[in-house]
Amino acid sequence: MPTFFRFTTLSVRDLTLTFGPPLLLIVLAGALAYKIIDPAPPKVVTLSTGQENSAYERLAKRYAAILAREGIQVRLKSSEGSFENLQRLKDPDSDTDLAFVQSGSTVLAEAERDDLVSLGSLFVEPVWLFYREDVKLDHLRDVRGLKINVGPSGTGVPQLFDKLLSANGVSPQRVKLTRMENTPATVALLAGKIDGMVFSSSAEGLIIQMLLQTPGIRLFNFSQADAYARRFPFLSAVRLPRGIVDLGREIPSRDFQLIAPTATLVGRENLHPALIDLFVEAAAEVHGGPGWFQRRGDFPNANFTEIPVAPSAEKFYKNGPPLLHRHLPFWLANFFDRMWLVIVALGALLVPLSRVVPPLYVWKVRSRIYRWYGQLRSVEHAVEEASAEDREAVCSAQLERLAEVEQRVNQLTIPLSFAEELYELRSHINFVRKRIQWLQQRSRDSDQGPGKDQAPIQGSPA
């Protein structure tokens, strides 16, 4: 058994020395391609959300939980809202990678100049205008002279509300605008310190559901919602159904027409494609269900965004998640997605290597045998070149040299499949020895005089 293991180990060593360099070259080429293509996404990504307890913040926490399953840490960064989020993405020194941005916050030319891409529209964010019931507000132009809270400047509502007022021929200077956050503004509205408050949020917001059920507080009905949607492409007309909040108490007591921008997920153009795939899949999980203003499967989508949609996100909306992502873990599917071209190229390289390397292996093993034939030829040459006077001494020296060669050959170990070549070498050594002995004997006989020739030794010339 030790002998068997010695031969087996030798075979493995020869295989390693022969196949190792090409395989190492392939591995190095693959590692270089891996580094250049960069298939692994960063492990930490920063998502700019919104105000504390806002819908953006709650949704961002769900995103973080989903991506944590794939080993990606999502750092949440609070903000005043959509406008501030957009400014963070435009700032090259900001660490923000992704952000929630309201449609209508920018235009196509600016988005392309700032290298921004959209991952799609997530949900509608209706414009909610709540006001006290003692205020007459049948048309948006009736806000002249009223004290209306539009939220902090970091949100997208102040700019949006200015556009709505201008469309109705109302100068923003004719309205007393305040800039409180939603929570203190709600307190001020209930206390009668302001006449109304306007903000944009998904229907799941706690403030919305509370105000819809608060006596003395009314919701403004955008009766011209279709006209607003035609006038502003980033807006859509939506309907708040009667009784959607509470069917038993019939809250609200009638249908309301609302206008709604769309919440979009926006990132920088250099965002890793694997992260885009992850966030789009997370968006489908978070926003794909039914809601107050949508049916199952309506969101996310590639509509209602003035920012160019990332190609991989657009592909997802057309064809669904990639095939590999449906059946493999994310890291493995991403690896094959990004490295498939390299894998095919390296596979093609293995075809010629598979034809070249095996003969190299055979040559390497046999070379350990064949190099001793050079020693045999050197011994024969030394004997043949010796003069008659020196032949006896030369033959004796070469026989000693041949014995040393034979000893070293006997210690030679090779794979068992090449044992035939080893035994042939040993027989040839013996043949050369007999020939030298015959020449040595012939030289001695010559020194003794004529008529003393001896019979040739077996294996030597007659």
Disulfide bonds with the S-S distance in Angstrom:
none
